[in-house]
Amino acid sequence: GRDAQYALIIGKIKNVDCVLLAKHGRQHTISPTNVNYRANVCALKTEGCTHILVTTACGSLKEDIQPGDVVVRDQFSDRSTKRHQTFYDGGACLPGVCHIPMSDPFCSKTREVLIGVAKKLGIKYHSKGTKITIDGPRFSSTAESHMFRLWGADVINMTTVPEVVLAKEAGICYASIALATDYNCWKEHEETVSVDRVLKTLKENANKATTILLTAIPQIATMEWTDALDTMKSTLQLSVMLPKQ
């Protein structure tokens, strides 16, 4: 059954059938690691969703990604440790083991739409970036922040993984609009990340993600996605190793 905090809102945006889901619950009561990512992606798949468009706050690990900037990520690095990352667990969900390729984790075709819309709207954006995902809910130490920068990460958040992996297994086009809210804690003479800082920047810039989505959704709905979805389906079939009979 659906818990109230995970309830889906089903309706239309610009005459396109859409489903809204608050991954942390409507009142932000669910910690990043405790989000039931498998249930969320499964619910969206069951409702017939072909795309997942995510909005997320993130910390910037690069000087040129300033608070308020939008980042349309193309890669991730995973530092989470406690999360189910597959539907194919050999038991409760699906049989077998799925070695899903993750060289291109985000849907490039969907990303191109989001980038084009941001450019058209005059919103400052970055057309690629590597997101590092940590368990949280705590923020990083300064040492960790510097380490992630040395690893080549551009931004940091707490929820991209395993969401992006599960979407790939489910055959759903996944893309993300990440809004930089702070410089984490690596940058000298900058205010260190805090809930107040994050919420302030989000409040000032929330309209950016909303505007991008309102423009991108009808555009996505007019496009042909059969090839992209078929490719994901065939990739999945080749990735699952079933037990021998």
Secondary structure as a PSIPRED ss2 file (coil, helix, strand):
# PSIPRED VFORMAT (PSIPRED V4.0)

   1 G C   1.000  0.000  0.000
   2 R C   1.000  0.000  0.000
   3 D C   1.000  0.000  0.000
   4 A H   0.000  1.000  0.000
   5 Q H   0.000  1.000  0.000
   6 Y H   0.000  1.000  0.000
   7 A C   1.000  0.000  0.000
   8 L C   1.000  0.000  0.000
   9 I E   0.000  0.000  1.000
  10 I E   0.000  0.000  1.000
  11 G E   0.000  0.000  1.000
  12 K E   0.000  0.000  1.000
  13 I E   0.000  0.000  1.000
  14 K C   1.000  0.000  0.000
  15 N C   1.000  0.000  0.000
  16 V E   0.000  0.000  1.000
  17 D E   0.000  0.000  1.000
  18 C E   0.000  0.000  1.000
  19 V E   0.000  0.000  1.000
  20 L E   0.000  0.000  1.000
  21 L C   1.000  0.000  0.000
  22 A C   1.000  0.000  0.000
  23 K C   1.000  0.000  0.000
  24 H C   1.000  0.000  0.000
  25 G C   1.000  0.000  0.000
  26 R C   1.000  0.000  0.000
  27 Q C   1.000  0.000  0.000
  28 H C   1.000  0.000  0.000
  29 T C   1.000  0.000  0.000
  30 I C   1.000  0.000  0.000
  31 S C   1.000  0.000  0.000
  32 P H   0.000  1.000  0.000
  33 T H   0.000  1.000  0.000
  34 N H   0.000  1.000  0.000
  35 V C   1.000  0.000  0.000
  36 N C   1.000  0.000  0.000
  37 Y H   0.000  1.000  0.000
  38 R H   0.000  1.000  0.000
  39 A H   0.000  1.000  0.000
  40 N H   0.000  1.000  0.000
  41 V H   0.000  1.000  0.000
  42 C H   0.000  1.000  0.000
  43 A H   0.000  1.000  0.000
  44 L H   0.000  1.000  0.000
  45 K H   0.000  1.000  0.000
  46 T H   0.000  1.000  0.000
  47 E C   1.000  0.000  0.000
  48 G C   1.000  0.000  0.000
  49 C C   1.000  0.000  0.000
  50 T C   1.000  0.000  0.000
  51 H E   0.000  0.000  1.000
  52 I E   0.000  0.000  1.000
  53 L E   0.000  0.000  1.000
  54 V E   0.000  0.000  1.000
  55 T E   0.000  0.000  1.000
  56 T E   0.000  0.000  1.000
  57 A E   0.000  0.000  1.000
  58 C E   0.000  0.000  1.000
  59 G E   0.000  0.000  1.000
  60 S E   0.000  0.000  1.000
  61 L C   1.000  0.000  0.000
  62 K C   1.000  0.000  0.000
  63 E C   1.000  0.000  0.000
  64 D C   1.000  0.000  0.000
  65 I C   1.000  0.000  0.000
  66 Q C   1.000  0.000  0.000
  67 P C   1.000  0.000  0.000
  68 G C   1.000  0.000  0.000
  69 D C   1.000  0.000  0.000
  70 V E   0.000  0.000  1.000
  71 V E   0.000  0.000  1.000
  72 V C   1.000  0.000  0.000
  73 R C   1.000  0.000  0.000
  74 D C   1.000  0.000  0.000
  75 Q E   0.000  0.000  1.000
  76 F E   0.000  0.000  1.000
  77 S E   0.000  0.000  1.000
  78 D E   0.000  0.000  1.000
  79 R C   1.000  0.000  0.000
  80 S C   1.000  0.000  0.000
  81 T C   1.000  0.000  0.000
  82 K C   1.000  0.000  0.000
  83 R C   1.000  0.000  0.000
  84 H C   1.000  0.000  0.000
  85 Q C   1.000  0.000  0.000
  86 T C   1.000  0.000  0.000
  87 F C   1.000  0.000  0.000
  88 Y C   1.000  0.000  0.000
  89 D C   1.000  0.000  0.000
  90 G C   1.000  0.000  0.000
  91 G C   1.000  0.000  0.000
  92 A C   1.000  0.000  0.000
  93 C C   1.000  0.000  0.000
  94 L C   1.000  0.000  0.000
  95 P C   1.000  0.000  0.000
  96 G C   1.000  0.000  0.000
  97 V E   0.000  0.000  1.000
  98 C E   0.000  0.000  1.000
  99 H C   1.000  0.000  0.000
 100 I C   1.000  0.000  0.000
 101 P C   1.000  0.000  0.000
 102 M C   1.000  0.000  0.000
 103 S C   1.000  0.000  0.000
 104 D C   1.000  0.000  0.000
 105 P C   1.000  0.000  0.000
 106 F C   1.000  0.000  0.000
 107 C C   1.000  0.000  0.000
 108 S H   0.000  1.000  0.000
 109 K H   0.000  1.000  0.000
 110 T H   0.000  1.000  0.000
 111 R H   0.000  1.000  0.000
 112 E H   0.000  1.000  0.000
 113 V H   0.000  1.000  0.000
 114 L H   0.000  1.000  0.000
 115 I H   0.000  1.000  0.000
 116 G H   0.000  1.000  0.000
 117 V H   0.000  1.000  0.000
 118 A H   0.000  1.000  0.000
 119 K H   0.000  1.000  0.000
 120 K H   0.000  1.000  0.000
 121 L H   0.000  1.000  0.000
 122 G C   1.000  0.000  0.000
 123 I C   1.000  0.000  0.000
 124 K C   1.000  0.000  0.000
 125 Y E   0.000  0.000  1.000
 126 H E   0.000  0.000  1.000
 127 S C   1.000  0.000  0.000
 128 K C   1.000  0.000  0.000
 129 G C   1.000  0.000  0.000
 130 T E   0.000  0.000  1.000
 131 K E   0.000  0.000  1.000
 132 I E   0.000  0.000  1.000
 133 T E   0.000  0.000  1.000
 134 I C   1.000  0.000  0.000
 135 D C   1.000  0.000  0.000
 136 G C   1.000  0.000  0.000
 137 P C   1.000  0.000  0.000
 138 R C   1.000  0.000  0.000
 139 F C   1.000  0.000  0.000
 140 S C   1.000  0.000  0.000
 141 S C   1.000  0.000  0.000
 142 T H   0.000  1.000  0.000
 143 A H   0.000  1.000  0.000
 144 E H   0.000  1.000  0.000
 145 S H   0.000  1.000  0.000
 146 H H   0.000  1.000  0.000
 147 M H   0.000  1.000  0.000
 148 F H   0.000  1.000  0.000
 149 R H   0.000  1.000  0.000
 150 L H   0.000  1.000  0.000
 151 W C   1.000  0.000  0.000
 152 G C   1.000  0.000  0.000
 153 A C   1.000  0.000  0.000
 154 D C   1.000  0.000  0.000
 155 V E   0.000  0.000  1.000
 156 I E   0.000  0.000  1.000
 157 N E   0.000  0.000  1.000
 158 M C   1.000  0.000  0.000
 159 T C   1.000  0.000  0.000
 160 T H   0.000  1.000  0.000
 161 V H   0.000  1.000  0.000
 162 P H   0.000  1.000  0.000
 163 E H   0.000  1.000  0.000
 164 V H   0.000  1.000  0.000
 165 V H   0.000  1.000  0.000
 166 L H   0.000  1.000  0.000
 167 A H   0.000  1.000  0.000
 168 K H   0.000  1.000  0.000
 169 E H   0.000  1.000  0.000
 170 A C   1.000  0.000  0.000
 171 G C   1.000  0.000  0.000
 172 I C   1.000  0.000  0.000
 173 C E   0.000  0.000  1.000
 174 Y E   0.000  0.000  1.000
 175 A E   0.000  0.000  1.000
 176 S E   0.000  0.000  1.000
 177 I E   0.000  0.000  1.000
 178 A E   0.000  0.000  1.000
 179 L E   0.000  0.000  1.000
 180 A E   0.000  0.000  1.000
 181 T E   0.000  0.000  1.000
 182 D E   0.000  0.000  1.000
 183 Y C   1.000  0.000  0.000
 184 N C   1.000  0.000  0.000
 185 C C   1.000  0.000  0.000
 186 W C   1.000  0.000  0.000
 187 K C   1.000  0.000  0.000
 188 E C   1.000  0.000  0.000
 189 H C   1.000  0.000  0.000
 190 E C   1.000  0.000  0.000
 191 E C   1.000  0.000  0.000
 192 T C   1.000  0.000  0.000
 193 V C   1.000  0.000  0.000
 194 S C   1.000  0.000  0.000
 195 V H   0.000  1.000  0.000
 196 D H   0.000  1.000  0.000
 197 R H   0.000  1.000  0.000
 198 V H   0.000  1.000  0.000
 199 L H   0.000  1.000  0.000
 200 K H   0.000  1.000  0.000
 201 T H   0.000  1.000  0.000
 202 L H   0.000  1.000  0.000
 203 K H   0.000  1.000  0.000
 204 E H   0.000  1.000  0.000
 205 N H   0.000  1.000  0.000
 206 A H   0.000  1.000  0.000
 207 N H   0.000  1.000  0.000
 208 K H   0.000  1.000  0.000
 209 A H   0.000  1.000  0.000
 210 T H   0.000  1.000  0.000
 211 T H   0.000  1.000  0.000
 212 I H   0.000  1.000  0.000
 213 L H   0.000  1.000  0.000
 214 L H   0.000  1.000  0.000
 215 T H   0.000  1.000  0.000
 216 A H   0.000  1.000  0.000
 217 I H   0.000  1.000  0.000
 218 P H   0.000  1.000  0.000
 219 Q H   0.000  1.000  0.000
 220 I H   0.000  1.000  0.000
 221 A H   0.000  1.000  0.000
 222 T H   0.000  1.000  0.000
 223 M C   1.000  0.000  0.000
 224 E C   1.000  0.000  0.000
 225 W C   1.000  0.000  0.000
 226 T H   0.000  1.000  0.000
 227 D H   0.000  1.000  0.000
 228 A H   0.000  1.000  0.000
 229 L H   0.000  1.000  0.000
 230 D H   0.000  1.000  0.000
 231 T H   0.000  1.000  0.000
 232 M H   0.000  1.000  0.000
 233 K H   0.000  1.000  0.000
 234 S H   0.000  1.000  0.000
 235 T H   0.000  1.000  0.000
 236 L H   0.000  1.000  0.000
 237 Q H   0.000  1.000  0.000
 238 L H   0.000  1.000  0.000
 239 S H   0.000  1.000  0.000
 240 V E   0.000  0.000  1.000
 241 M E   0.000  0.000  1.000
 242 L C   1.000  0.000  0.000
 243 P C   1.000  0.000  0.000
 244 K C   1.000  0.000  0.000
 245 Q C   1.000  0.000  0.000
